[in-house]
């Protein structure tokens, strides 16, 4: 019991210190996943305990000794000329726990220089973001684990640049029946330097809670995550009124009932996901993010916006994962992740 209270006190300390950091701002790329598995399961902070090293990027309490000598490369074909990728490695130490090191870089393609009149002389520059991260996780008891990530993030857009440091902290509990519960506080930090005009940029703080369970008699794992605990109301007023909530003749708004507003806000926080295991070498994944669907849908053509899906296969000594996230009806990013363990190549 003492260990449980210690972990919860640690988590609450970080939350209280960071309540004001709620906007995304210039560092929103810190919430963009490069993991094909995470993208397929809703691009959220998962609470799934296994040997997937990339789960520790969002939830460092999942970092464990099974990730020793794991190495991962990810690539994301985003929109237009935007691409980004990540490389990650894990190493475990008997007395200190397991550490991970990762580097992520976002490229926004080439942009042309032009003057006030729009004349371009043909010269170009390449803006980009990057995130260098060290993660640590440790099993305290057979049921409890904790972890933390330390990040150095930066962006450079031609002559404009900024740098920030941030940490993630998380705690997880796994019971004897296989239920997994996690509480995660992400992007607690401070901007060190910026030559952009205006006030100092804030980091996109986020507090999430997740639960998962792999069923005993069915090859299926389900995941439920409650995102953005730090902010209840995630709705917004659409100035274009695409849903037709405003009557221009009478000048009245079609306001929802209190129960409808409560349900709408609640669902915007929740992400549902699941994995189906077909044999030992094939996994199918899918998720539904209601909040993303409401934010990105087009009323006249909603499509699959808010859904994500993917597949994972094991071939030879490699694990290959691919996914798509239906963020908008006009395009979906492609995620691919290839991972292995260096010990597999040692006789």
C-alpha positions in Angstrom: 0.0 0.0 0.0 2.8 2.4 0.8 4.3 1.9 -2.7 0.9 2.6 -4.3 0.5 5.9 -2.4 4.1 6.9 -3.3 3.4 6.5 -7.0 0.1 8.3 -6.9 1.7 11.2 -4.9 4.5 11.5 -7.5 2.0 11.6 -10.4 -0.2 14.3 -8.7 2.9 16.4 -8.0 3.7 16.6 -11.6 0.1 17.3 -12.6 -0.3 20.2 -10.1 2.9 21.8 -11.3 1.7 21.7 -14.9 -2.0 22.5 -14.9 -1.5 25.7 -17.0 0.1 24.0 -20.0 -2.9 23.1 -22.0 -2.3 24.6 -25.5 -0.5 22.8 -28.3 1.3 25.7 -29.9 4.6 25.3 -31.7 5.5 22.0 -30.1 2.4 20.0 -31.2 4.7 17.7 -33.1 5.6 16.1 -29.7 2.1 14.4 -29.8 2.6 13.0 -33.3 3.4 9.3 -33.2 5.8 7.5 -35.5 4.7 4.0 -34.4 2.5 2.2 -36.8 1.0 0.2 -34.0 0.2 3.3 -31.9 -1.3 5.0 -34.9 -3.5 1.9 -35.7 -4.7 1.9 -32.1 -5.9 5.5 -32.1 -2.7 7.6 -31.9 -3.0 7.8 -28.1 -1.3 7.0 -24.8 -1.7 3.2 -24.6 -1.6 1.0 -21.5 -0.5 -2.3 -23.1 2.3 -4.3 -21.5 4.5 -6.3 -23.9 7.9 -6.0 -25.5 7.1 -3.3 -28.0 9.7 -0.6 -27.3 7.7 2.2 -29.1 4.9 2.0 -26.5 7.3 3.6 -24.1 7.4 6.8 -26.2 3.9 7.8 -24.9 3.9 5.7 -21.7 7.4 5.3 -20.2 6.1 3.0 -17.4 5.8 0.3 -20.1 9.5 0.3 -20.7 10.8 -3.1 -19.4 13.6 -5.6 -19.6 12.1 -7.5 -22.5 13.2 -4.5 -24.7 16.9 -5.2 -24.1 18.8 -4.6 -27.3 15.7 -3.9 -29.3 16.2 -1.5 -32.3 13.4 0.2 -34.2 13.1 2.3 -37.3 9.8 4.1 -38.3 8.8 6.2 -41.3 5.6 8.2 -41.8 4.4 9.5 -45.1 2.2 12.4 -43.9 0.5 15.0 -46.1 2.0 16.7 -49.1 5.8 16.9 -48.7 5.7 16.3 -45.0 7.6 13.2 -43.8 9.1 12.1 -40.5 10.8 9.2 -39.0 12.3 7.8 -35.8 15.1 5.5 -34.7 15.1 3.9 -31.2 17.2 1.5 -29.1 16.7 -0.1 -25.7 19.1 -1.4 -23.2 18.5 -3.0 -19.8 20.7 -2.8 -16.6 20.1 -5.2 -13.7 20.3 -2.6 -11.0 19.0 0.5 -12.7 16.2 -0.6 -15.0 15.7 -0.3 -18.7 16.7 2.7 -20.8 15.7 3.7 -24.3 17.2 6.3 -26.6 15.3 7.8 -29.6 15.6 10.5 -32.2 12.7 11.8 -34.3 12.9 14.3 -37.1 10.0 16.0 -39.1 10.7 17.3 -42.6 8.3 19.7 -44.2 9.8 19.6 -47.6 11.3 22.5 -49.6 9.9 26.0 -49.4 10.6 28.8 -51.7 12.0 32.2 -50.8 9.9 35.1 -52.1 9.7 38.9 -51.5 6.7 41.0 -50.5 5.3 41.0 -54.0 5.5 37.2 -54.3 8.5 37.1 -56.6 10.6 33.9 -56.0 14.2 33.8 -57.1 14.3 30.0 -57.1 16.2 29.5 -53.8 14.7 27.3 -51.2 15.0 26.2 -47.5 13.9 23.2 -45.5 12.0 23.7 -42.2 12.0 20.9 -39.7 11.3 19.8 -36.1 13.3 17.2 -34.0 12.9 15.5 -30.7 15.8 13.7 -28.9 14.5 11.5 -26.0 15.9 9.3 -23.2 13.4 7.0 -21.6 13.6 4.9 -18.4 11.3 2.3 -16.9 11.5 0.1 -13.9 9.5 -2.7 -12.4 9.0 -1.9 -8.7 6.9 -5.0 -7.8 5.3 -7.8 -9.8 2.3 -5.5 -10.2 3.7 -1.9 -10.2 6.0 -0.1 -12.7 7.0 3.5 -13.2 8.9 5.4 -15.9 9.9 8.7 -17.3 11.1 10.3 -20.6 13.3 13.3 -20.8 13.1 15.2 -24.1 15.0 17.9 -25.9 12.8 19.3 -28.6 13.5 22.0 -31.2 12.4 23.5 -34.4 14.1 25.5 -37.1 12.2 27.4 -39.8 14.8 29.2 -41.9 16.4 31.7 -39.5 13.7 31.2 -36.8 14.4 28.6 -34.1 13.3 27.5 -30.7 14.3 24.8 -28.1 12.6 23.3 -25.2 13.0 20.5 -22.6 10.2 18.3 -21.3 9.5 15.2 -19.3 6.9 12.5 -19.3 6.0 10.5 -16.2 3.8 7.5 -15.9 2.8 4.7 -13.5 1.2 1.4 -14.3 -0.5 -1.4 -12.4 -1.1 -4.9 -13.7 -3.2 -7.4 -11.7 -3.0 -11.2 -11.6 -5.9 -11.4 -14.1 -4.0 -9.5 -16.8 -5.8 -6.1 -16.5 -3.5 -3.2 -17.2 -4.1 0.3 -15.9 -1.9 3.3 -16.6 -1.8 7.0 -15.7 0.4 9.3 -17.9 1.4 12.9 -17.7 3.1 14.1 -20.9 5.1 17.1 -22.1 5.8 18.8 -18.8 8.4 21.3 -19.7 9.6 24.8 -20.5 10.9 26.6 -23.6 14.6 27.5 -23.2 15.1 29.8 -26.2 13.1 31.2 -29.1 13.7 34.0 -31.6 10.1 34.0 -32.8 8.2 37.2 -32.1 5.6 37.2 -29.3 5.3 35.4 -26.0 7.1 32.2 -24.9 5.6 29.1 -26.5 3.9 26.6 -24.2 4.2 22.8 -24.5 1.2 20.6 -25.2 0.7 19.1 -21.7 -1.6 16.1 -21.7 -2.9 13.8 -18.9 -4.3 10.4 -19.9 -5.5 7.2 -18.3 -5.7 3.9 -20.0 -6.8 0.3 -19.5 -6.3 -2.8 -21.6 -6.9 -6.6 -21.3 -6.0 -9.5 -23.5 -8.9 -12.0 -23.3 -8.2 -15.5 -22.1 -10.2 -17.6 -24.5 -10.4 -15.3 -27.5 -7.3 -14.0 -29.4 -8.2 -10.4 -28.8 -6.9 -7.5 -26.8 -9.0 -4.4 -26.2 -7.8 -0.9 -25.2 -9.7 2.1 -23.8 -7.9 5.4 -23.2 -9.4 8.6 -21.6 -7.4 11.5 -23.1 -7.0 15.1 -21.9 -8.1 14.7 -18.3 -6.7 18.2 -17.7 -9.5 19.8 -19.8 -13.1 18.7 -19.8 -14.7 20.8 -22.5 -13.1 19.9 -25.9 -15.9 21.2 -28.0 -15.7 24.4 -30.1 -17.9 26.9 -31.9 -17.7 26.5 -35.7 -17.8 30.0 -37.3 -18.9 28.4 -40.6 -21.8 26.5 -38.9 -21.4 23.5 -41.2 -23.8 21.5 -39.0 -26.6 24.0 -39.4 -27.1 24.9 -35.7 -27.9 28.5 -36.4 -31.2 29.7 -37.9 -30.4 33.0 -39.8 -34.1 33.8 -40.1 -35.0 33.7 -36.4 -31.5 34.4 -35.2 -31.6 31.5 -32.7 -29.2 28.6 -32.0 -30.3 25.0 -31.7 -28.6 24.3 -28.4 -28.2 20.8 -27.2 -29.6 19.6 -23.9 -27.3 19.3 -20.9 -27.3 15.5 -21.2 -26.3 15.7 -24.9 -23.5 18.2 -24.0 -22.2 15.9 -21.3 -22.2 12.8 -23.6 -20.5 14.8 -26.4 -17.7 16.0 -24.1 -17.3 12.5 -22.6 -17.0 10.8 -25.9 -14.4 13.3 -27.2 -12.0 12.1 -24.5 -12.3 8.3 -25.2 -10.4 6.3 -27.8 -11.3 2.6 -28.4 -8.9 0.1 -29.9 -8.2 -3.6 -30.3 -5.9 -6.2 -31.7 -6.9 -9.6 -33.2 -4.1 -12.2 -33.1 -4.1 -14.7 -36.1 -1.6 -17.3 -35.2 1.9 -16.2 -33.9 3.0 -14.1 -36.8 0.0 -11.9 -37.8 -1.9 -9.2 -35.9 -4.9 -7.1 -37.1 -5.6 -3.7 -35.4 -8.3 -1.1 -35.5 -9.4 1.9 -33.4 -12.1 4.6 -33.2 -11.3 8.2 -32.1 -14.6 10.0 -31.7 -12.9 13.3 -30.9 -10.8 13.3 -34.0 -13.9 12.4 -36.1 -15.9 15.4 -34.7 -13.0 17.8 -35.2 -12.0 16.7 -38.7 -15.2 15.4 -40.4 -16.9 17.2 -43.3 -20.7 17.1 -42.7 -21.5 16.4 -46.3 -19.0 13.5 -46.6 -17.9 12.0 -43.3 -16.2 8.9 -44.6 -14.0 6.9 -42.2 -12.6 10.0 -40.5 -11.7 9.1 -36.9 -11.0 5.4 -37.7 -7.5 3.9 -37.9 -6.3 0.4 -38.8 -3.2 -1.6 -39.4 -1.5 -5.0 -39.6 1.6 -6.5 -38.0 3.6 -9.5 -39.3 6.7 -11.3 -38.3 9.0 -12.3 -41.1 12.4 -14.0 -40.5 13.9 -12.0 -37.6 11.9 -8.8 -38.3 8.6 -7.4 -37.0 6.9 -5.2 -39.6 3.9 -3.0 -38.8 1.9 -0.9 -41.2 -1.1 1.3 -40.5 -3.2 4.2 -41.8 -5.0 6.8 -39.8 -8.1 8.3 -41.4 -7.6 11.9 -40.2 -9.5 13.5 -43.1 -11.5 12.5 -46.1 -8.9 14.0 -48.4 -5.9 11.9 -47.3 -4.5 9.5 -44.7 -1.0 9.2 -43.4 0.9 5.9 -44.0 2.9 4.5 -41.1 5.5 1.8 -41.3 7.7 0.4 -38.5 10.4 -2.2 -38.7 11.9 -3.7 -35.5 14.2 -6.4 -34.4 16.4 -7.5 -31.6 20.2 -7.5 -32.0 20.5 -10.8 -30.1 18.6 -12.6 -32.9 21.6 -12.1 -35.1 24.1 -13.6 -32.6 24.6 -17.3 -32.8 
